[in-house]
Amino acid sequence: MNRKEVLLLSIGVFLTVISWLIADIHHAATEDKIKSRIVIPQVQQYNISKEMLETLRNKTE
């Protein structure tokens, strides 16, 4: 290999690494935006009466 071939190979590897870094940064930047759109469901407050618990307990016995 002469110097010209080594130079072209080095430039090709350098450009590949730079494009890989740019693609990774772009992916990381857009991934956060996608995750923030997820809506977490609200947990509702339920009232459990003692009568209902007694009825269930009597059914199991």
N, CA, C and O atoms as a CHARMM CRD file, in Angstrom:
* protein
*
  244
    1    1 MET  N      0.84500  -1.18800   0.00000 PROA 1      0.00000
    2    1 MET  CA     0.00000   0.00000   0.00000 PROA 1      0.00000
    3    1 MET  C      0.88300   1.24100   0.00000 PROA 1      0.00000
    4    1 MET  O      1.83900   1.35600   0.76700 PROA 1      0.00000
    5    2 ASN  N      0.53800   2.14100  -0.86500 PROA 2      0.00000
    6    2 ASN  CA     1.29800   3.38300  -0.85000 PROA 2      0.00000
    7    2 ASN  C      0.58000   4.39900   0.03800 PROA 2      0.00000
    8    2 ASN  O     -0.48300   4.11600   0.59000 PROA 2      0.00000
    9    3 ARG  N      1.15700   5.54500   0.16400 PROA 3      0.00000
   10    3 ARG  CA     0.62500   6.56800   1.08200 PROA 3      0.00000
   11    3 ARG  C     -0.76000   7.06300   0.66700 PROA 3      0.00000
   12    3 ARG  O     -1.58600   7.38700   1.52000 PROA 3      0.00000
   13    4 LYS  N     -1.00900   7.12100  -0.61400 PROA 4      0.00000
   14    4 LYS  CA    -2.29900   7.61800  -1.09200 PROA 4      0.00000
   15    4 LYS  C     -3.42700   6.66300  -0.69400 PROA 4      0.00000
   16    4 LYS  O     -4.50300   7.10600  -0.29400 PROA 4      0.00000
   17    5 GLU  N     -3.18200   5.36000  -0.80200 PROA 5      0.00000
   18    5 GLU  CA    -4.18700   4.39400  -0.39900 PROA 5      0.00000
   19    5 GLU  C     -4.44800   4.43100   1.10000 PROA 5      0.00000
   20    5 GLU  O     -5.59500   4.32700   1.53400 PROA 5      0.00000
   21    6 VAL  N     -3.40900   4.57700   1.87800 PROA 6      0.00000
   22    6 VAL  CA    -3.55800   4.66200   3.33500 PROA 6      0.00000
   23    6 VAL  C     -4.32100   5.92800   3.70800 PROA 6      0.00000
   24    6 VAL  O     -5.16000   5.90000   4.60900 PROA 6      0.00000
   25    7 LEU  N     -4.04600   7.02300   3.03500 PROA 7      0.00000
   26    7 LEU  CA    -4.75000   8.27600   3.29800 PROA 7      0.00000
   27    7 LEU  C     -6.23300   8.13400   2.97500 PROA 7      0.00000
   28    7 LEU  O     -7.06800   8.56300   3.77100 PROA 7      0.00000
   29    8 LEU  N     -6.58500   7.55300   1.84700 PROA 8      0.00000
   30    8 LEU  CA    -7.98600   7.36500   1.47900 PROA 8      0.00000
   31    8 LEU  C     -8.68900   6.42200   2.45500 PROA 8      0.00000
   32    8 LEU  O     -9.84100   6.65400   2.82300 PROA 8      0.00000
   33    9 LEU  N     -8.00200   5.36300   2.87300 PROA 9      0.00000
   34    9 LEU  CA    -8.57000   4.44700   3.84500 PROA 9      0.00000
   35    9 LEU  C     -8.78600   5.14500   5.18200 PROA 9      0.00000
   36    9 LEU  O     -9.81700   4.93700   5.82200 PROA 9      0.00000
   37   10 SER  N     -7.85700   5.95000   5.60700 PROA 10     0.00000
   38   10 SER  CA    -7.98100   6.68300   6.86600 PROA 10     0.00000
   39   10 SER  C     -9.13400   7.68100   6.81200 PROA 10     0.00000
   40   10 SER  O     -9.88500   7.81400   7.77800 PROA 10     0.00000
   41   11 ILE  N     -9.27500   8.37500   5.70200 PROA 11     0.00000
   42   11 ILE  CA   -10.36800   9.33600   5.53800 PROA 11     0.00000
   43   11 ILE  C    -11.71200   8.60200   5.55400 PROA 11     0.00000
   44   11 ILE  O    -12.67300   9.08800   6.15000 PROA 11     0.00000
   45   12 GLY  N    -11.78500   7.45600   4.91600 PROA 12     0.00000
   46   12 GLY  CA   -13.01400   6.66900   4.90300 PROA 12     0.00000
   47   12 GLY  C    -13.41000   6.20200   6.30000 PROA 12     0.00000
   48   12 GLY  O    -14.57900   6.27400   6.67800 PROA 12     0.00000
   49   13 VAL  N    -12.43700   5.72700   7.06000 PROA 13     0.00000
   50   13 VAL  CA   -12.71300   5.29400   8.43700 PROA 13     0.00000
   51   13 VAL  C    -13.12300   6.49000   9.29000 PROA 13     0.00000
   52   13 VAL  O    -14.05200   6.38100  10.09000 PROA 13     0.00000
   53   14 PHE  N    -12.46300   7.60300   9.13700 PROA 14     0.00000
   54   14 PHE  CA   -12.78700   8.80500   9.90100 PROA 14     0.00000
   55   14 PHE  C    -14.21000   9.26800   9.61200 PROA 14     0.00000
   56   14 PHE  O    -14.95800   9.58300  10.53700 PROA 14     0.00000
   57   15 LEU  N    -14.59200   9.31400   8.33600 PROA 15     0.00000
   58   15 LEU  CA   -15.94500   9.74500   7.97800 PROA 15     0.00000
   59   15 LEU  C    -17.00000   8.75900   8.46500 PROA 15     0.00000
   60   15 LEU  O    -18.10100   9.16400   8.83700 PROA 15     0.00000
   61   16 THR  N    -16.67600   7.48200   8.46600 PROA 16     0.00000
   62   16 THR  CA   -17.60300   6.47600   8.98400 PROA 16     0.00000
   63   16 THR  C    -17.84300   6.67000  10.47600 PROA 16     0.00000
   64   16 THR  O    -18.98200   6.60400  10.93800 PROA 16     0.00000
   65   17 VAL  N    -16.78000   6.90800  11.22300 PROA 17     0.00000
   66   17 VAL  CA   -16.90800   7.11600  12.67200 PROA 17     0.00000
   67   17 VAL  C    -17.69400   8.39100  12.95800 PROA 17     0.00000
   68   17 VAL  O    -18.55300   8.39500  13.84000 PROA 17     0.00000
   69   18 ILE  N    -17.42600   9.44500  12.24900 PROA 18     0.00000
   70   18 ILE  CA   -18.13500  10.70700  12.46200 PROA 18     0.00000
   71   18 ILE  C    -19.62100  10.54700  12.13900 PROA 18     0.00000
   72   18 ILE  O    -20.47400  11.02200  12.88900 PROA 18     0.00000
   73   19 SER  N    -19.93200   9.88100  11.02800 PROA 19     0.00000
   74   19 SER  CA   -21.35000   9.69300  10.67800 PROA 19     0.00000
   75   19 SER  C    -22.04300   8.78800  11.69700 PROA 19     0.00000
   76   19 SER  O    -23.22300   8.98900  11.98800 PROA 19     0.00000
   77   20 TRP  N    -21.34500   7.80900  12.23800 PROA 20     0.00000
   78   20 TRP  CA   -21.90800   6.93700  13.25600 PROA 20     0.00000
   79   20 TRP  C    -22.21100   7.73300  14.52200 PROA 20     0.00000
   80   20 TRP  O    -23.26700   7.55000  15.12800 PROA 20     0.00000
   81   21 LEU  N    -21.31000   8.60300  14.92100 PROA 21     0.00000
   82   21 LEU  CA   -21.53900   9.44700  16.10500 PROA 21     0.00000
   83   21 LEU  C    -22.72700  10.38300  15.90000 PROA 21     0.00000
   84   21 LEU  O    -23.54600  10.55500  16.80300 PROA 21     0.00000
   85   22 ILE  N    -22.82300  10.97800  14.73300 PROA 22     0.00000
   86   22 ILE  CA   -23.94000  11.88600  14.45700 PROA 22     0.00000
   87   22 ILE  C    -25.26700  11.12300  14.48400 PROA 22     0.00000
   88   22 ILE  O    -26.25100  11.61600  15.03600 PROA 22     0.00000
   89   23 ALA  N    -25.30000   9.93200  13.89600 PROA 23     0.00000
   90   23 ALA  CA   -26.51900   9.13100  13.90500 PROA 23     0.00000
   91   23 ALA  C    -26.90400   8.72000  15.32400 PROA 23     0.00000
   92   23 ALA  O    -28.08800   8.70400  15.66200 PROA 23     0.00000
   93   24 ASP  N    -25.92300   8.39100  16.15100 PROA 24     0.00000
   94   24 ASP  CA   -26.19500   8.00100  17.53300 PROA 24     0.00000
   95   24 ASP  C    -26.71700   9.18100  18.34500 PROA 24     0.00000
   96   24 ASP  O    -27.63800   9.01700  19.14500 PROA 24     0.00000
   97   25 ILE  N    -26.15000  10.35100  18.15500 PROA 25     0.00000
   98   25 ILE  CA   -26.61600  11.55200  18.86000 PROA 25     0.00000
   99   25 ILE  C    -28.03500  11.89200  18.42200 PROA 25     0.00000
  100   25 ILE  O    -28.87300  12.24500  19.25200 PROA 25     0.00000
  101   26 HSD  N    -28.30900  11.79000  17.13500 PROA 26     0.00000
  102   26 HSD  CA   -29.66000  12.05700  16.62900 PROA 26     0.00000
  103   26 HSD  C    -30.66500  11.06400  17.21200 PROA 26     0.00000
  104   26 HSD  O    -31.77000  11.44900  17.59600 PROA 26     0.00000
  105   27 HSD  N    -30.28700   9.80800  17.27800 PROA 27     0.00000
  106   27 HSD  CA   -31.16700   8.79000  17.83900 PROA 27     0.00000
  107   27 HSD  C    -31.44400   9.05800  19.31800 PROA 27     0.00000
  108   27 HSD  O    -32.58100   8.91900  19.76900 PROA 27     0.00000
  109   28 ALA  N    -30.42500   9.43700  20.07000 PROA 28     0.00000
  110   28 ALA  CA   -30.60500   9.72000  21.49400 PROA 28     0.00000
  111   28 ALA  C    -31.48300  10.95200  21.70300 PROA 28     0.00000
  112   28 ALA  O    -32.26900  10.99500  22.64900 PROA 28     0.00000
  113   29 ALA  N    -31.35900  11.94000  20.84100 PROA 29     0.00000
  114   29 ALA  CA   -32.15300  13.16000  20.98000 PROA 29     0.00000
  115   29 ALA  C    -33.62400  12.89800  20.66100 PROA 29     0.00000
  116   29 ALA  O    -34.49800  13.44500  21.33300 PROA 29     0.00000
  117   30 THR  N    -33.91100  12.08900  19.67300 PROA 30     0.00000
  118   30 THR  CA   -35.30300  11.82900  19.31900 PROA 30     0.00000
  119   30 THR  C    -35.92900  10.78000  20.22400 PROA 30     0.00000
  120   30 THR  O    -37.15000  10.76600  20.37700 PROA 30     0.00000
  121   31 GLU  N    -35.15100   9.91800  20.81800 PROA 31     0.00000
  122   31 GLU  CA   -35.69100   8.87900  21.69700 PROA 31     0.00000
  123   31 GLU  C    -36.29200   9.49400  22.96000 PROA 31     0.00000
  124   31 GLU  O    -37.32900   9.02400  23.42800 PROA 31     0.00000
  125   32 ASP  N    -35.68100  10.51600  23.51400 PROA 32     0.00000
  126   32 ASP  CA   -36.21700  11.16900  24.69900 PROA 32     0.00000
  127   32 ASP  C    -37.56000  11.81700  24.40400 PROA 32     0.00000
  128   32 ASP  O    -38.45000  11.79800  25.25400 PROA 32     0.00000
  129   33 LYS  N    -37.72300  12.38500  23.23100 PROA 33     0.00000
  130   33 LYS  CA   -38.98400  13.01400  22.87100 PROA 33     0.00000
  131   33 LYS  C    -40.09800  11.98700  22.74600 PROA 33     0.00000
  132   33 LYS  O    -41.24100  12.25700  23.11100 PROA 33     0.00000
  133   34 ILE  N    -39.77100  10.82500  22.23700 PROA 34     0.00000
  134   34 ILE  CA   -40.77700   9.77700  22.08200 PROA 34     0.00000
  135   34 ILE  C    -41.20000   9.24400  23.44300 PROA 34     0.00000
  136   34 ILE  O    -42.38700   9.00700  23.66800 PROA 34     0.00000
  137   35 LYS  N    -40.26000   9.05400  24.34500 PROA 35     0.00000
  138   35 LYS  CA   -40.58500   8.53400  25.66600 PROA 35     0.00000
  139   35 LYS  C    -41.42500   9.51600  26.47800 PROA 35     0.00000
  140   35 LYS  O    -42.23300   9.09100  27.30400 PROA 35     0.00000
  141   36 SER  N    -41.25000  10.81100  26.26300 PROA 36     0.00000
  142   36 SER  CA   -41.99300  11.78500  27.05700 PROA 36     0.00000
  143   36 SER  C    -43.45500  11.86300  26.63100 PROA 36     0.00000
  144   36 SER  O    -44.26200  12.43900  27.36100 PROA 36     0.00000
  145   37 ARG  N    -43.82600  11.31200  25.48700 PROA 37     0.00000
  146   37 ARG  CA   -45.21000  11.34000  25.02400 PROA 37     0.00000
  147   37 ARG  C    -46.07200  10.27800  25.69200 PROA 37     0.00000
  148   37 ARG  O    -47.29800  10.34200  25.60000 PROA 37     0.00000
  149   38 ILE  N    -45.46800   9.31100  26.35500 PROA 38     0.00000
  150   38 ILE  CA   -46.21800   8.22600  26.97900 PROA 38     0.00000
  151   38 ILE  C    -47.00000   8.78100  28.16100 PROA 38     0.00000
  152   38 ILE  O    -46.44400   9.45400  29.02800 PROA 38     0.00000
  153   39 VAL  N    -48.30400   8.48800  28.18200 PROA 39     0.00000
  154   39 VAL  CA   -49.16900   8.97100  29.25700 PROA 39     0.00000
  155   39 VAL  C    -49.34200   7.84500  30.27200 PROA 39     0.00000
  156   39 VAL  O    -49.78600   6.74700  29.94000 PROA 39     0.00000
  157   40 ILE  N    -48.98500   8.14400  31.49900 PROA 40     0.00000
  158   40 ILE  CA   -49.12000   7.15700  32.56300 PROA 40     0.00000
  159   40 ILE  C    -50.53900   7.23700  33.10600 PROA 40     0.00000
  160   40 ILE  O    -50.99900   8.32500  33.45400 PROA 40     0.00000
  161   41 PRO  N    -51.23900   6.11600  33.18400 PROA 41     0.00000
  162   41 PRO  CA   -52.62200   6.15000  33.67000 PROA 41     0.00000
  163   41 PRO  C    -52.69100   6.53000  35.14800 PROA 41     0.00000
  164   41 PRO  O    -51.80400   6.21100  35.93900 PROA 41     0.00000
  165   42 GLN  N    -53.76100   7.21200  35.48600 PROA 42     0.00000
  166   42 GLN  CA   -53.98200   7.63900  36.86100 PROA 42     0.00000
  167   42 GLN  C    -54.59500   6.49700  37.65500 PROA 42     0.00000
  168   42 GLN  O    -55.46300   5.77900  37.15600 PROA 42     0.00000
  169   43 VAL  N    -54.14700   6.33300  38.87900 PROA 43     0.00000
  170   43 VAL  CA   -54.71200   5.32200  39.76100 PROA 43     0.00000
  171   43 VAL  C    -55.89800   5.95200  40.47200 PROA 43     0.00000
  172   43 VAL  O    -55.78400   7.00500  41.09900 PROA 43     0.00000
  173   44 GLN  N    -57.04000   5.28300  40.36100 PROA 44     0.00000
  174   44 GLN  CA   -58.25200   5.82900  40.97000 PROA 44     0.00000
  175   44 GLN  C    -58.35400   5.37100  42.41700 PROA 44     0.00000
  176   44 GLN  O    -57.84800   4.31100  42.78700 PROA 44     0.00000
  177   45 GLN  N    -59.01000   6.17900  43.21700 PROA 45     0.00000
  178   45 GLN  CA   -59.24300   5.83500  44.61500 PROA 45     0.00000
  179   45 GLN  C    -60.54600   5.06100  44.72100 PROA 45     0.00000
  180   45 GLN  O    -61.59700   5.55000  44.30500 PROA 45     0.00000
  181   46 TYR  N    -60.48500   3.86700  45.26900 PROA 46     0.00000
  182   46 TYR  CA   -61.67500   3.04500  45.43200 PROA 46     0.00000
  183   46 TYR  C    -62.02200   2.96200  46.91300 PROA 46     0.00000
  184   46 TYR  O    -61.14100   2.88900  47.77000 PROA 46     0.00000
  185   47 ASN  N    -63.31200   2.97300  47.19500 PROA 47     0.00000
  186   47 ASN  CA   -63.79200   2.81300  48.55800 PROA 47     0.00000
  187   47 ASN  C    -64.30100   1.39100  48.71300 PROA 47     0.00000
  188   47 ASN  O    -65.17300   0.95300  47.96200 PROA 47     0.00000
  189   48 ILE  N    -63.76000   0.67300  49.68200 PROA 48     0.00000
  190   48 ILE  CA   -64.17500  -0.69400  49.93600 PROA 48     0.00000
  191   48 ILE  C    -64.93100  -0.69300  51.26200 PROA 48     0.00000
  192   48 ILE  O    -64.40600  -0.28200  52.29700 PROA 48     0.00000
  193   49 SER  N    -66.14900  -1.15300  51.20400 PROA 49     0.00000
  194   49 SER  CA   -66.95300  -1.17000  52.42300 PROA 49     0.00000
  195   49 SER  C    -66.69200  -2.45400  53.20300 PROA 49     0.00000
  196   49 SER  O    -66.32800  -3.48200  52.63300 PROA 49     0.00000
  197   50 LYS  N    -66.88200  -2.37500  54.50300 PROA 50     0.00000
  198   50 LYS  CA   -66.67600  -3.53800  55.35700 PROA 50     0.00000
  199   50 LYS  C    -67.72700  -4.60100  55.08100 PROA 50     0.00000
  200   50 LYS  O    -67.45800  -5.79400  55.22700 PROA 50     0.00000
  201   51 GLU  N    -68.91100  -4.18400  54.68800 PROA 51     0.00000
  202   51 GLU  CA   -69.97000  -5.14200  54.37800 PROA 51     0.00000
  203   51 GLU  C    -69.56400  -6.02500  53.20400 PROA 51     0.00000
  204   51 GLU  O    -69.80100  -7.23300  53.21400 PROA 51     0.00000
  205   52 MET  N    -68.95600  -5.41700  52.19900 PROA 52     0.00000
  206   52 MET  CA   -68.53200  -6.17900  51.03500 PROA 52     0.00000
  207   52 MET  C    -67.44000  -7.16900  51.40900 PROA 52     0.00000
  208   52 MET  O    -67.44500  -8.30200  50.92800 PROA 52     0.00000
  209   53 LEU  N    -66.51100  -6.76400  52.25200 PROA 53     0.00000
  210   53 LEU  CA   -65.44500  -7.66200  52.68000 PROA 53     0.00000
  211   53 LEU  C    -66.00700  -8.82500  53.48700 PROA 53     0.00000
  212   53 LEU  O    -65.55500  -9.96000  53.33400 PROA 53     0.00000
  213   54 GLU  N    -66.96900  -8.56000  54.32600 PROA 54     0.00000
  214   54 GLU  CA   -67.59900  -9.62900  55.11100 PROA 54     0.00000
  215   54 GLU  C    -68.33200 -10.60700  54.19400 PROA 54     0.00000
  216   54 GLU  O    -68.27800 -11.81700  54.40900 PROA 54     0.00000
  217   55 THR  N    -69.00700 -10.09500  53.18900 PROA 55     0.00000
  218   55 THR  CA   -69.71600 -10.95400  52.24000 PROA 55     0.00000
  219   55 THR  C    -68.73500 -11.85500  51.50300 PROA 55     0.00000
  220   55 THR  O    -69.00000 -13.04400  51.32600 PROA 55     0.00000
  221   56 LEU  N    -67.63500 -11.31600  51.08300 PROA 56     0.00000
  222   56 LEU  CA   -66.61900 -12.11800  50.39400 PROA 56     0.00000
  223   56 LEU  C    -66.00200 -13.14700  51.32600 PROA 56     0.00000
  224   56 LEU  O    -65.73700 -14.27500  50.91200 PROA 56     0.00000
  225   57 ARG  N    -65.77400 -12.78000  52.55400 PROA 57     0.00000
  226   57 ARG  CA   -65.20100 -13.70200  53.51500 PROA 57     0.00000
  227   57 ARG  C    -66.15900 -14.85800  53.77200 PROA 57     0.00000
  228   57 ARG  O    -65.73500 -16.00900  53.88600 PROA 57     0.00000
  229   58 ASN  N    -67.44300 -14.55300  53.86200 PROA 58     0.00000
  230   58 ASN  CA   -68.43900 -15.60700  54.10600 PROA 58     0.00000
  231   58 ASN  C    -68.55700 -16.54300  52.90200 PROA 58     0.00000
  232   58 ASN  O    -68.83500 -17.73000  53.07700 PROA 58     0.00000
  233   59 LYS  N    -68.35400 -16.04100  51.70200 PROA 59     0.00000
  234   59 LYS  CA   -68.43100 -16.89100  50.50600 PROA 59     0.00000
  235   59 LYS  C    -67.27800 -17.86900  50.46500 PROA 59     0.00000
  236   59 LYS  O    -67.45300 -18.99100  49.99000 PROA 59     0.00000
  237   60 THR  N    -66.10100 -17.48700  50.94700 PROA 60     0.00000
  238   60 THR  CA   -64.94000 -18.37200  50.89100 PROA 60     0.00000
  239   60 THR  C    -65.00800 -19.43500  51.97200 PROA 60     0.00000
  240   60 THR  O    -64.36800 -20.47800  51.83800 PROA 60     0.00000
  241   61 GLU  N    -65.75800 -19.20900  53.03200 PROA 61     0.00000
  242   61 GLU  CA   -65.82100 -20.18200  54.13300 PROA 61     0.00000
  243   61 GLU  C    -66.83100 -21.23700  53.91800 PROA 61     0.00000
  244   61 GLU  O    -66.99200 -22.11900  54.76200 PROA 61     0.00000
